[in-house]
Amino acid sequence: MGLEPPPCVIFALFCLLVPIFMAYNGGATAATVDTIQHEEKWSPAGIGLLGSMDKIGMTMAAAFWGYMLQRYSSKLLLCIGLLVNSASTMAFGTLRNPTAMCLAKLLIGFTESLQWVWAPLWIGKWATAESLPIWMNLSGGGVSSGVGNGLGTIIAGYTTAQGFSYEFAFQIEASVLFLLSLPLLVTSEDMLIYRDDAAPPVKIKSPVKRVVRLSDGSLDEHLVDAAGQPSQPSVRPAPKETVASQLGELWGNPLFCRCAMAYASANYVNSALQFLWVRIFMELWDMDKDYCVTSFLVISASSGALGILAASCQKVERDHAGKLSTLRFVHKAFSGAVLGALVVVVGVMPQLHRSEASSLEQRSLLTTWVGLSLVLVGVTAVPGLLQILCIESVEDPELRSFATGLAQGANNFLGFAMGPMVPQLMMDFLECHLGWGHEKALVSALVTALLGTSMGAFCTTLAVAAVDFCHVPSASDLEGETESTSISHVSGSEGECSSRSFPEPVGNYRS
């Protein structure tokens, strides 16, 4: 029971607005971290741990939510998750104890992970072929998280600048999430399912009925089939017995594994560039911080919009040819990002040997911006399409939620967590252990970030090969196909064949 709004309303409320205001938390935390550290006397290590607790929770919980979605109602889990997320956000903005704030932040990430697992599965079921790439890119392709982070940064930065406590920005988020839980509570459960067999089974009456007299003398009507056997209602197929069997099945799926790695590679590049952008331009070109931030906002927004627009024009089909076409588009996008990475290296290298007033400084800056634009167009065009491929590569609908949870967990760890960490570790190693200069170490960190484009291109190349290999017809397949084609040809031309192959009775000629 409940309301049954059209799928576009469900998408706007629970696949777009809810992820936006969940991602709001990350931007608000980044904008208020200095205020929190000053007011609460946090240590540098403690404030760093606080900022990463939600990502730790998301990484821990992704596969767990995928497994739970196999066994429990989507509506039940979504309602619990959204209410707990709202309460945890309010607690984070109200409590002052460091331990309580870290636990609240962990719960925020833990429950946010459910939304990122359920949304692509729901979109894969309810979106049409034309709207599928658009919806997937808007929800999981970086638009919702980017808009949410930006909104949180703007609101938290503005309110703290006006003298409000940092708590106010998080209380706004908690209130909006609680309001969004109200339409979720009154929405029909059938509108929130993400696979065809998730609905309660329908009892179909047999055309034959028989009245059976029970032992106590009462009469009861039982449905029986044509053979006289009691009819049984359809039962939902039981899920896999163990997690190990599901992991083994997914590990043996090369298309899923390679698409998941490519998905994480794209977000690795995105998060690493966000982490390094300001330092690169401040230290290599001596730009003011305001100009660095402005250049990042303009280039990332315009390049991201162009990449998502290009991906949205790619029609996604669910057959073999459609998967192959989508993979080839993703490979082209990664190849363009690799080309952009090479342009960035060409633009950055002159700055390592520049004089005080180099005539190449402006040209190298423009070259670097052009290269970064190509990189961002490529890596923002592919996440939504790779999510679709990860889902469609799993044939068993019962296994798709667990597979999506694993893909999101790998993305959170290898993409969002390793993106800032690996370049920083490389930079520290080169400076502290090899004695490199700061600028050379910084450029090496940038190159480490850009290597993710090559990893994505490599994974998609292997994915294309896996799709081609899995669909190479054998000799028996070709023989069977030829036989079935000839049979269908004969049956389709039955009248013509009968008139040519089988003569009419002699009596017809006599008449």
GULO-614594 format. One record per residue: x, y, z of N, C-alpha, C in turn; residue in one letter. Coordinates in steps of 0.02 Angstrom, whole numbers, plus 32768, in hexadecimal, padded with zeros to 4 digits. Layout:
XYZXYZXYZA;...
***
This chain:
802A7FC58000800080008000802C803E8000M;801180737FE2803680B17FE0802C80D47F9EG;8048810F7F9A804381367F5C807081177F27L;805C81207EE8808281077EB08091813F7E7FE;80BF816C7E9080D081A27E6280F581877E26P;80F881AD7DEF811D81957DB48167818E7DC3P;818A81647D9D81D181587DAA81FC81977DAAP;81E981C87D80821282057D7E820F822B7DC1C;81D782277DE481D282477E2681FD82217E59V;81FA81DE7E57822481B67E83826E81C67E77I;828081CB7E3782C681DB7E2782DA821F7E42F;82AF82527E3882C182957E4E82C882997E9AA;829C82767EBF829D827A7F0882D582507F26L;82D982107F13830281E17F38834381CE7F15F;834881DC7ED4838781CE7EB083AD820E7EA0C;838F82487EAD83B182877E9D83B582B47EDBL;837C82C57EF9837D82F37F32839D82D37F70L;838C82947F7E83A982737FB883F5826D7FB1V;841182557F78845A82547F72847A829A7F75P;845782CD7F5B847383107F5D847C83267FA6I;8448831C7FCF844D83348014847583058040F;848182C7802A84B1829D804E84F882B2803DM;850582C27FFE854782DA7FEA855583208005A;852183458016852783878035855483848072Y;8552834C80978577834680D585C2834D80CAN;85DC83308093862383348086863A837B8078G;861483A18050862583E68043862084118081G;85EC840680AA85E5842D80E7861D841F8118A;863383E0811C866B83CF814986AB83F08131T;86B883EF80F086F5840E80D686F5845980E1A;86BA847980DE86B784C180E686BB84D7812FA;86AC84A9815E86AB84BC81A586E2849981CDT;870F847581AB8741844F81D0876F847C81F8V;877F84B781DD87AA84E58204878685008240D;8744850E8238871C85268271871684F182A6T;870984B282918703847B82C18745847282E6I;877C847482C387BD846A82E287CD84A28313Q;87B984E0830287C78518832F879A8517836CH;875A85078363872B850A839B873384CE83CAE;8740849383AE8742845683D78788843F83E8E;87BC846383D28802845283E28815840C83C9K;880483FD838B881683BD836E886083BD835AW;887F8383835F88C3837B834488C0837382F8S;88F7838082D488F58377828B88E3832F8276P;88FD82FD829A88EC82B8828A88A282AA8298A;888982C682CE884382BB82DF881382DB82AEG;88238317829787F78339826787FA83158223I;883582F98212883982D281D48810829281D8G;88118272821287E98236821C879F82468219L;878B827E8236874582928235872D829C81EDL;875682BB81C4874282C7817F873D82898155G;875F82538169875F82168141873181E0815DS;871181EC819686E881B881B586AC81A5818AM;868E81D48166865581C2813C866B81968102D;86A681A480E486BF817A80AE86D0813480C8K;86E9812F810586F780EE812286B580C7812AI;868180EA8143864080C9814B862380B38108G;862980DC80D5860F80CA80938633808D8077M;8675808A8080869C80518067868A8011808CT;8682801680CE86717FDB80F6862C7FC080E5M;85FD7FEC80D785B67FD780D4859D7FC6808EA;85C27FD6805985A77FCF801685937F878007A;85C17F57801185B07F118003857B7EF78034A;857C7F108072854A7EFC80A385047F0E808CF;84FB7F4C807384B97F61805C84A47F3A801EW;84D47F2B7FF284C37F027FB984A97EBD7FCDG;84C67EA1800184B07E60801A846C7E65803CY;84617E9B806284227EA3808683E87EB08056M;83F57ED1801E83BF7EDE7FEE83A67E9D7FCEL;83CC7E687FD083B57E277FB883807E0A7FE5Q;83807E1C802483587DF9805683207E218075R;83247E63807182F27E8C809382D47EBE8062Y;829C7EDA807582787F09804B82A27F48803FS;82A27F5F800182C77F9C7FF082AB7FD88017S;82697FDB801C824A8014803F825D80158089K;825D7FDA80A8826F7FD780EF82B77FEF80FAL;82E57FD680D1832B7FEA80D98335803480CAL;8314804D8096831C80948084830180C180BAL;82C780B080D682AB80DA810C82D880DA8149C;82EF80A0815D831C809D8197835C80C48189I;837980B9814E83B780DB813D83B08127813CG;837A8140811E837181888119836581A8815DL;833D81878188833081A281CA836F81A081F6L;8395816B81F283D3816782198405819A8200V;840881A581BE843681D781A28423821D81BAN;83E2822B81BA83CB826D81D283DB8277821BS;83CE8243824483DD8249828C8428824F8299A;8451822A82738499822E827C84B482738268S;8497828F823384AD82D2821E849B83068253T;845F83008270844C832E82A5847A832582E2M;848C82E782F184B982DB832A84FE82F8831CA;851682F182DE8557830C82CC8558835882D3F;8520837882C2851D83C182C7850B83DB830CG;84FE83AD833B84E983C3837E851C83B083B3T;8536837283AE8564835A83E185A8837B83DAL;85CC83818411860F839F84118645836E8425R;86328332843986638300844D868582E28410N;86C782E0840C86E982C683D086D6827E83BFP;86D1825383F186C0820D83E38679820883C7T;864B822D83E48606822C83CB860182488385A;8628827B83758627829883328643826782FFM;8678824283118694821182E3866381D782D7C;864181C0830C8610818B830485D581A282D9L;85BF81E082E4858881FB82BB859D82008272A;85DB8215826685F4821A822185F981D48202K;860C81A282298610815E820F85CA814581FCL;8598815382258553813F82168539816381D8L;854D81A181CF853881C78194855181A38155I;85908190815485AA816D811A858D81278112G;85818106814B856580C28149852080C18128F;84F580F0813B84B280F2811E84B0811380D9T;84DF814080CB84E1815E808984F381298054E;851A80F88067852E80C4803884F3809E801DS;84BE8094804584828072802D846480967FF2L;846380D87FF4844580FE7FBD846C80F47F7DQ;84AE80F27F8184D880EA7F4584D480A47F29W;84C080737F5284B8802E7F39847380257F19V;843F803F7F3B83FA80357F2383EA805D7EE5W;8401809C7EE183ED80C97EAB83FE80AE7E66A;843C80987E588449807E7E14842180407E03P;841380167E3583EA7FDB7E2983A37FEF7E16L;8387801F7E3B834280357E2C834080567DE7W;837180807DD7837280A17D968378806D7D5EI;83A080397D6983A780057D3683667FE17D27G;83397FDE7D5982F87FBD7D4D82C57FEC7D2FK;82C0802A7D47828880557D37829680857CFDW;82D380947CEE82E280C47CB982D980A47C75A;82C380CC7C4582BF80B57C00830480B57BE0T;830980987BA5834A80967B83836480DB7B74A;8336810B7B66834B814F7B57836081757B95E;833C816B7BCD834B81917C0A837E816F7C36S;839081317C2983BE810C7C558401812F7C5EL;842581417C29846681637C34845F81A77C55P;842981CC7C46841F820E7C64841382067CAFI;83E581DA7CC283D781D07D09841481B67D2EW;843881877D108472816B7D3384A9819F7D3CM;84B381C97D0B84E681FD7D1284D182337D44N;849182447D45847A82767D75847E825C7DBDL;846F821C7DC7846E82017E0B84B381EA7E21S;84D281BE7DF98510819F7E0E854D81B47DE7G;854581DF7DB5857D81F27D8C85A3822E7DA5G;859582467DE085BA827E7DFC859382BE7E01G;855882C27DE0853283017DE38516830C7E29V;84F482D97E4484D682E27E86850B82ED7EBBS;854182C77EBA857582D17EEC859883147EE3S;85A383297EA585C3836A7E99859783A47EAEG;855683A07E9D852883D57EB1852183D77EFDV;851C839B7F1B851583997F64855283B47F88G;858E83A17F7285CB83BC7F9085CF84077F88N;85BF84207F4C85C184687F41858E848D7F6BG;855284717F70851E84917F98853184937FE2L;854D845B7FFB8563845B8040859B848C804EG;85CA8491801E860284C0802785E985088028T;85BB85197FFB85A2855E7FF7857A85708035I;854B854480498520855480828548855680C2I;8574852480CD859B8524810A85CC855E810CA;85EC856C80D4861B85A580D285F985E780DEG;85BE85F080C0859A863080C785808638810EY;85638603812B8546860A816E857C861681A3T;85B485F3819E85EA85FF81CF8609864581C5T;860C865C8187862686A0817B85F786D58198A;85B686C6819C858686F581B8858086F18204Q;85A986C7822385A986C3826B8582868A8289G;85628661825F853E86278279857085F1828EF;855A85C682BC8583858D82CF8585855B8296S;85BA8532829585BF84FF8261858684CD8265Y;856584C8829F852E849882A884F384A7827AE;84E984E7826984AD84FC824484AA84DA8200F;84E284D581DD84E384B7819A84CE846D819DA;84E3844981D084D1840281D6848983FA81EDF;847084288214842A8424822883FB843081ECQ;8410845A81BD83EA8462817F83E784208159I;842083FF8153842283BF812F83F6838B8150E;83FA8386819283D2835481B68387836181ADA;837383A081AD832C83B181A58313839E815FS;833B83AC812C8326839C80E88322835080DFV;8352832B80F9834F82E280F2831382C58117L;830282E1815082C682C98174828782D7814CF;82838312812D824883218103824482F280C7L;827E82DF80AB827D82B180728269826A8087L;8270825A80C7825B821880DE820F821180E1S;81EB824980E581A2824680E88184822B80A8L;81958246806C817A8226802F819281DF8025P;81CD81CE803F81E48189803A81B8815A8062L;81A08170809C8176814680C68132813780A6L;81188166807F80D5815D806180D88142801AV;811381367FFF811A811A7FBC811080CF7FBET;80ED80B67F8C80E0806E7F87812180477F81S;8123800E7FA281607FE57F9F816D7FCC7F59E;81387FC17F3281417FA97EED81677FDB7EC2D;8164801C7ED38187804E7EAB81D180547EBDM;81E680317EF1822B80357F0882537FF57EFBL;82327FC27EDE82577F857ED082887F917E97I;82BC7F697E9582F07F747E6382FB7F387E35Y;82D27F047E3D82D67ECB7E0F82907EAF7E05R;82877E8B7DCE82457E757DBA82287E417DE9D;82527E197E0982377DE47E3482337DFA7E7CD;823C7E3C7E8A823A7E537ECF81F47E5E7EE8A;81C37E647EBB817E7E6E7ECF81627E2D7EEDA;81317E327F1A81137DF67F3580F57DCB7EFEP;80FC7D897F0180E27D5E7ECC80977D627EC7P;807D7D5F7E8A80367D627E7D801B7D1B7E78V;7FE57D0D7E9B7FC77CCB7E9A7F997CC57E5EK;7FAA7C997E2F7F837C917DF27F567C557DFAI;7F167C5E7DEF7EE77C287DF67EEC7BF77DBCK;7EE57BB67DCD7EE47B837D9A7E9F7B817D79S;7E9C7B6E7D3B7E5A7B6A7D1A7E2F7B327D35P;7E4B7B037D5C7E257ACB7D777E1F7AD47DC2V;7DE27ACF7DDE7DD77AD37E267DB87A917E3EK;7DC77A7F7E7B7DAA7A437E977D997A507EDFR;7D5F7A3B7EF57D4A7A427F3B7D5E7A047F60V;7D857A0C7F957D9F79D47FBB7D7F79D48000V;7D66799B80167D48799580597D7E7986808BR;7D8479B080BD7DB779A680EF7DA279728121L;7DD2795E814D7DC47928817D7D8F793B81B0S;7D87797C81BE7D56799181EF7D11799B81D0D;7D0A798C81917CCA799181717CBC79D38151G;7CE77A05815A7CDC7A46813B7CF37A4480F3S;7CDA7A7380CD7CEC7A7880877D1D7AB1807EL;7D4E7AA580567D7E7ADA80477D917AD47FFDD;7D9B7B0C7FDF7DAB7B0D7F987DF67B147F8FE;7E137AE57F6B7E5A7AE57F5E7E667AED7F14H;7E967B127F037EA97B197EBD7ED67ADF7EA9L;7EC57ABE7E727EEE7A887E5A7EFC7A947E10V;7F317A767DF97F417A7D7DB27F1C7A497D89D;7F2C7A477D487F077A1B7D1C7F1279D17D2EA;7F4A79C17D4D7F59797C7D5F7F3B79697DA2A;7F1979977DC37EFC79897E037F2879967E3EG;7F6479B27E337F9279C17E697F867A077E84Q;7F8D7A117EC67F837A557EE27FB47A867EC2P;7F9A7AC07EAE7FC57AF27E8F7FEC7B167EC5S;802A7B267EB680567B487EE580637B8F7ECDQ;805F7BC07EF980707C047EE480BA7C097ED3P;80C87C377EA6810E7C417E9281367C5A7ECDS;81717C417ED5819C7C537F0D81D87C797EF2V;81EA7CAF7F1482247CD67F0082637CAB7F07R;828E7CA97ED582C97C7F7EDA82F57C937F15P;830C7C607F3883357C6D7F7383787C8A7F5FA;83927CB87F8783D37CD57F77840B7CA27F80P;84457CB47F68847F7C897F7184897C7C7FBBK;84A17C3F7FCC84A67C2C801184DD7C518036E;85167C5A8017854F7C77803985697CB28013T;858A7CDE803985AB7D17801985E57CFF7FEEV;86067CCA800386407CB07FDD862B7C9A7F97A;85F17C7A7F9285DB7C647F4F85CB7C9F7F23S;85AF7CD47F3F85A17D107F1885E17D337F03Q;86117D367F3186527D547F1F86747D2C7EE8L;86707CEA7EED868F7CC17EBA866F7CCA7E76G;862E7CD17E75860B7CDC7E35861E7D1F7E16E;86227D537E4086347D957E26867D7D987E12L;86A97D767E3786F07D757E2486F97D537DE1W;86CF7D237DD186D37D017D9086B07D267D58G;86997D637D6586777D8C7D3286A87DC27D1CN;86CD7DB87CE687017DE87CD386E67E2D7CC1P;86AB7E2F7CA2868F7E707C8F867F7E9A7CCCL;86627E7A7CFF86527E9F7D3D86927EB97D5EF;86C47E8E7D6687017EA27D8987247EDB7D65C;87287ED87D23874D7F0B7CFE87267F4D7CFCR;86E47F497CF786BD7F877CF886C07FA77D3DC;86BF7F7F7D7286C57F9B7DB687087FBD7DC0A;873E7F9F7DA687807FBF7DAC87837FFF7D83M;87667FFF7D488765803D7D20873C80737D42A;870580607D6286DB80907D87870480B07DC0Y;872880867DE5875180A17E1B878A80CC7E00A;87A680BA7DC687DC80E27DA987C681287D97S;8789812E7D7B877081707D698768819D7DA6A;874D81817DDC874481AA7E18878681B57E3DN;87B681887E3487F981947E50881781D37E31Y;881281DA7DEF882D82167DCE880882547DE5V;87C682507DE9879E82897DFE87B282A17E44N;87B382737E7487C282877EB9880B829E7EC1S;8839827F7E9C888082937EA0888A82DA7E84A;886982EA7E4D8870832D7E30885283627E5FL;881A83537E7E87FE83817EB0882F838E7EE8Q;8852835A7EFD888183607F3488BF83887F22F;88D683837EE3891683A27ECF890E83E57EACL;88D383F57E9488CA842E7E6688E7846F7E81W;88D284837EBC88E684C47ED7893184C77EE1V;894F84937EFC899784947F0889BF84967EC7R;89A784737E9589CB84727E5489D184B97E39I;899A84DD7E36899C851F7E1689B885557E44F;89B1854D7E8589CF857E7EB38A1B85797EB3M;8A36853C7EB08A7E85347EB88AA485337E76E;8A85851E7E408AA8851D7E008A9E855C7DD8L;8A65857E7DE08A5885BC7DBA8A5085F97DE8W;8A5785EF7E298A5286277E598A10864B7E53D;89DA86277E49899786457E44897A864F7E89M;894F86827E8F892B868C7ECD88F986527ED8D;88EA86467F1788BD860E7F27887886197F09K;886086577F08881E86647EEC881C86517EA2D;885086617E7D885286507E36885786047E2DY;887B85E37E598880859A7E54883C85797E5FC;881885907E9287D685747EA087A685837E67V;87A885C17E4E877C85D47E17878A85AA7DD8T;87CA85A07DC987DB85777D8E87C285307D97S;87C885167DD487AF84D27DDF876384CE7DD5F;873E84FE7DF186F684FD7DEB86E085037DA2L;86FF85307D7D86EB853C7D3886FC84FF7D0CV;873A84E77D11874F84B07CE6872C846E7CF8I;872684607D39870684217D4C86BB84227D3CS;869A845C7D458653845F7D368645845A7CEBA;866A84807CC3865F847E7C7B8673843B7C5DS;86AC84217C7186C183E07C57869383A87C6ES;867E83AB7CAD865083787CC5860D83797CA1G;85F483B67C9585B483BB7C7085BB83A07C29A;85F383AE7C0985FE83957BC5860483497BC4L;8628832D7BF4862F82E57BF785ED82C27C05G;85C682DC7C33858682BD7C43855582C47C09I;855882FD7BE6852D83067BAB853F82D37B75L;857F82C87B6A859482967B38857D82507B4CA;858382407B8C856F81FD7BA3852381F57B9FA;84FE822A7BAB84B582267BA9849B821B7B62S;84C2822D7B3084AF82217AEA84BC81DA7AD5C;84DF81B37AFE84EE816E7AEE84B381427B02Q;848F81277AD2845680FC7AE0846F80B97AF8K;845680A27B30846D80647B4F843B802D7B40V;84527FFA7B1D842A7FBF7B1084427F867B3CE;84157F577B4C84267F227B7B84407EE37B5AR;84427EE17B17845B7EA57AF684A77EA97AEED;84C37E767ACD850B7E727AC485267EAE7A9CH;85047EBF7A66851B7EF77A3C85187F387A63A;84E47F417A8C84DF7F7E7AB485167F847AE7G;85277F4C7B0A855E7F4E7B3A85A07F5F7B17K;85AA7F417ADD85E87F4D7AB985ED7F967AA2L;85B57FB27A8B85B57FF87A7785C380267AB2S;85A580187AEC85B180417B2785FA803C7B3ET;86167FFF7B3C865B7FF67B50868B801C7B21L;867C801B7AE286A7803F7AB386A4808B7ABFR;866980A47AD0866480EB7AE1868D80FB7B1FF;868880D07B5286AE80DA7B9086F980D77B81V;870D80A97B56875480A47B44876C80E37B20H;874280FE7AF48755813C7AD2875B81767B04K;872E81787B35873181AD7B67877281A87B90A;8784816B7BA587C281627BCA87FF81727B9EF;87FB81607B5E883381707B31883C81BB7B2AS;880481E07B26880982297B25882782447B66G;881682247B9F883382397BDE887E822B7BE0A;889481F37BC388DC81E47BC088FF82197B95V;88E1822B7B5D88FE82607B34890282A27B5BL;88CE82B27B8188D082EE7BAB890682EB7BDFG;891282AF7BFC894782A87C2E898B82B67C0FA;8996829F7BD289D682AE7BB189DD82F97BA4L;89A6831A7B9289A983637B8789B983867BC8V;899E836F7C0089AD838D7C4289F783877C51V;8A14834D7C458A5C83437C528A8583737C27V;8A72837B7BE88A9683A97BBC8A9083F17BD6V;8A5684037BF28A4D84477C0B8A7084547C4DG;8A7784207C768A9484297CB98AE184287CB7V;8AFE84017C8C8B4783F87C8C8B6E84397C86M;8B5B84697C5B8B8284A77C578B8684CD7C99P;8B5484C47CC58B5484E87D048B8984CF7D34Q;8BA284937D288BD8847A7D538C1B84997D43L;8C2184B87D098C6084D67CF38C57851F7CE0H;8C24853F7CFD8C1585837CE98C4685B47D0AR;8C4F85EC7CEA8C7586237D078C4586517D2CS;8C5E86887D458C3386B67D6A8BFB86D37D40E;8C0986E37D018BD686FE7CD48BD886D67C94A;8BB8869D7C938BBA86717C5A8B8486857C28S;8B9786867BE78B6686967BB48B37865C7BA6S;8B4986207BBE8B1F85E67BB38AEB85DC7BEAL;8AEC86067C1E8AC185FA7C588A7885FB7C46E;8A62862D7C208A1B86327C0E8A0685FA7BE0Q;8A3285E97BAF8A2185B47B818A1F85707BA5R;8A4C85667BD38A4A85277BF98A0C85237C25S;89F6855C7C4089B9855C7C68897D854A7C3EL;897785687C03893E85587BD7894085107BC0L;897D84F77BB2898384B17B9D896D84827BD5T;898084927C12896C84687C4B8921846A7C55T;890284A57C4F88BA84AA7C56889684817C21W;88AE84847BE3888F845E7BAD889584137BBBV;88D083FD7BD188D983B67BE088AC839F7C19G;88A783C87C4E887B83B67C86883283B47C71L;881F83E17C4387DA83DF7C2A87CB839E7C06S;87FB83877BDD87F283477BBA87ED830D7BECL;8817830F7C1F881582DA7C5287D182D97C75V;87B983137C89877A83167CAE873E83047C83L;874083177C43870983027C16870782B67C13V;874182967C0C8742824D7C07872C822A7C46G;8745823F7C808736821A7CBD86F2822A7CD9V;86D282607CC4868D826D7CDA865982517CABT;866E823C7C6F863F821F7C40863081D57C4EA;865D81B47C738659816B7C778639814E7CB6V;8637816F7CF1861F814C7D2D85D881307D26P;85A981587D0C856581407D06855F81047CD8G;858181067C9F857F80CF7C6F85A080907C8DL;85D6809A7CB385F780607CD185CC80417D07L;85A580697D2B8575804D7D5A854180227D37Q;8529803A7CFE84F880127CD785177FD07CC2I;85557FD37CAA85777F967C9385837F657CCDL;85947F7F7D07859E7F547D42855D7F2F7D53C;85257F527D4F84E57F337D5F84D17F007D2AI;84D77F147CEA84C17EE97CB484EF7EAD7CAAE;852C7EB07CC2855A7E787CBA85487E3D7CE7S;851F7E497D1A85097E147D4884C57DFB7D30V;84C37DBD7D1984857DA27CFC84517D937D31E;84677D7D7D6C84387D6A7DA1841E7DA97DC4D;83DC7DB87DBF83C27DF47DE083CC7DF37E2BP;83CB7DB67E4883D37DB17E9184187DC77EA7E;84497DC17E7B848F7DCF7E8C84A27E187E7EL;84777E3D7E5C848B7E807E4684947EB17E7FR;846C7EAB7EB484737EDA7EEB84B77ED07F0ES;84CA7E927F18850B7E847F3785447E9B7F0AF;853C7E907EC8856F7EA67E9885767EF27E98A;853E7F157E9A85407F5E7E9C85607F767EDDT;85527F557F1485727F677F5385BD7F5E7F50G;85D47F277F32861C7F1D7F2B863C7F517EFEL;861A7F627EC786357F957E9A863A7FD87EBCA;86077FEA7EE4860980297F08863E80287F3EQ;86467FEF7F60867B7FEB7F9286C07FF27F74G;86CC7FD17F3B870C7FD97F19871680207F01A;86E180407EEB86E680867ED586F680B47F0FN;86D680A97F4886E380D47F82872B80CD7F9AN;8745808F7F99878980847FB387BE80967F7FF;87BA80777F4487EE80827F1187E780C57EEFL;87AA80E07EEC87A081207ECB87A5815B7EF9G;877381627F25876F819E7F4E87A3819F7F86F;87B481657FA387E581657FD9882D81667FBFA;883B813E7F8C8880813A7F72889181777F47M;885F819A7F2C886D81D47F02889882097F24G;888482207F5F88B0824F7F8288ED822E7FA2P;88E681EF7FB7891B81D17FDF895981BD7FB6M;894F819C7F7D898881827F5789B581BA7F3DV;899B81F07F1E89C882277F0A89ED82477F44P;89CB824D7F7E89ED826B7FB88A24823D7FD2Q;8A1881FC7FD48A4C81CD7FE98A8781CE7FB9L;8A7981D27F788AAF81D67F478AD882167F51M;8AB6824C7F5D8AD8828D7F678B04828A7FA6M;8AE982707FDD8B10826B801B8B4C823D8013D;8B4482067FEF8B7B81D77FE58BB381F77FBDF;8BA2821A7F878BD582397F5D8BFA82717F82L;8BD582967FAB8BF582CE7FCF8C1F82B58009E;8C03828780318C248274806F8C5A823F8065C;8C50821180378C7E81D980318CAE81DF7FF5H;8C9A82027FC18CC582097F868CE2824F7F80L;8CCB827D7FAA8CE782C07FAA8CD382EB7F6EG;8C9B82DC7F4F8C8583057F168C6D83497F2FW;8C6F837B7F038C5483BC7F148C0883BA7F18G;8BED83ED7F398BA483EE7F448B7D83F17F03H;8B94841A7ED48B6F84217E958B7183E17E6CE;8BAB83C17E698BB083827E448B84834C7E64K;8B84834A7EA68B5A83197EC88B1083277EBCA;8AFD83677EB98AB883797EAC8AA383657E65L;8ACF83707E358ABF835B7DF08ABB830F7DECV;8AE582EC7E108AE182A27E118A9F828B7E2FS;8A8882AE7E638A47829D7E7F8A0F82A77E4CA;8A1482DD7E2489E382E97DF089E482B27DBBL;8A20829C7DA88A2582667D778A0782267D94V;8A1282197DD489F581DF7DF589A981E17DF2T;898D821D7DFA894482247DF6892C82177DAFA;8951822F7D7D893C82287D38894481E17D1EL;896B81B77D40897381727D2A8931814B7D2FL;890381657D5788C181447D5A889D81427D18G;88AA81737CEC888C81717CA988A581357C81T;88E581267C87890180EB7C6488E480AB7C80S;88DB80A87CC288BD806D7CE0887580637CC7M;884F809A7CC2880B80947CA8880A807D7C60G;883680987C37883980837BF1884D80397BEBA;887C80237C1588927FDE7C1488597FAF7C29F;88347FC17C5D87FC7F977C7587C57F927C41C;87B57FCA7C2087807FC77BED87977FA07BAFT;87D77FA37B9F87F17F797B6887E67F2F7B78T;87F77F1B7BB687EC7ED67BCA87A27EC57BCCL;87777EF57BDF872F7EE97BE187137EDD7B9BA;872A7F057B6B87147EFA7B25872A7EB57B0DV;87677EA27B1E877F7E607B0A87567E297B2BA;87427E337B6A87197E017B8D86D57DF97B6DA;86B67E307B5986757E2C7B38867A7E0A7AF5V;86AE7E1A7ACE86B77DFA7A8D86C57DAF7A96D;86EE7D9E7AC887007D587AD286C57D2E7AE8F;869B7D4B7B1386627D267B2D862D7D1A7AF8C;862E7D3F7AC285FA7D397A8F86167D217A4CH;86527D017A4D866B7CE37A0F86457CA27A03V;86217C9A79CC85FA7C5D79C086277C2279B0P;86187BEA79CE863D7BAD79C086207B8B7982S;86407B53796C86297B30793085E47B13793CA;85D87AF7797885977ADB798785617B117989S;85747B4D79A485447B8479A585317B99795ED;85647B9D793285567BB078ED852B7B7C78CBL;85397B3B78D985117B0678BA84C87B0978D3E;84C17B157916847D7B1A793184597B567916G;847E7B8E790E845F7BCB78F484497BC078ACE;84737B9D788484617B90783E84247B64783AT;84227B31786783E97B03786683A97B27787AE;83AD7B5078AF83717B7478C5835B7BA67891S;838B7BC4786E83797BF4783A83557BD27801T;836F7B9677ED834E7B7277B783097B5A77CBS;83017B45780A82C07B307822828F7B6A7822I;82A57BA3783C82797BDD783E82687BF477F8S;82987BEC77C9828A7C00778482547BD47766H;825A7B92777582287B64775A81E47B717778V;81E37B7A77BC81A37B8677DC81857BC877C9S;81B07BFA77BE81977C3C77AB817C7C3C7765G;81927C0E773B817A7C0B76F581547BCB76EAS;812A7BBB771A81087B7A771A80DC7B7176DCE;80B87BA576CB808C7B9E769280B27B937652G;80E87BB9764A81107BB3760D81317B6F760AE;814E7B57764381707B17764281407ADE7635C;81047AE1765380D57AAB764A80BE7AA77602S;80B67AE275E3809F7AE1759D80D57AC7756FS;81157AD07582814B7ABA755681617A727565R;81607A5F75A5817E7A1F75B8814C79E675BAS;810E79F575CA80DD79C075D380A579CA75A0F;809F799E7570806979A5753E8025799C755CP;7FF579BC753F7FB079B575577F9679707544E;7F62795A75677F45791875557F2F7917750DP;7F3078DA74F27F1F78D274AB7ED878E6749DV;7EAF78DB74CF7E6878EB74C57E5D793474B7G;7E87796074D27E7F79A774C67E8D79B8747DN;7EBE799574607ECC79A2741A7E93798A73EEY;7E75795074027E3F793673D97E03796573DBR;7DF8798274167DBF79B0741A7DCC79EF73F3S;
***
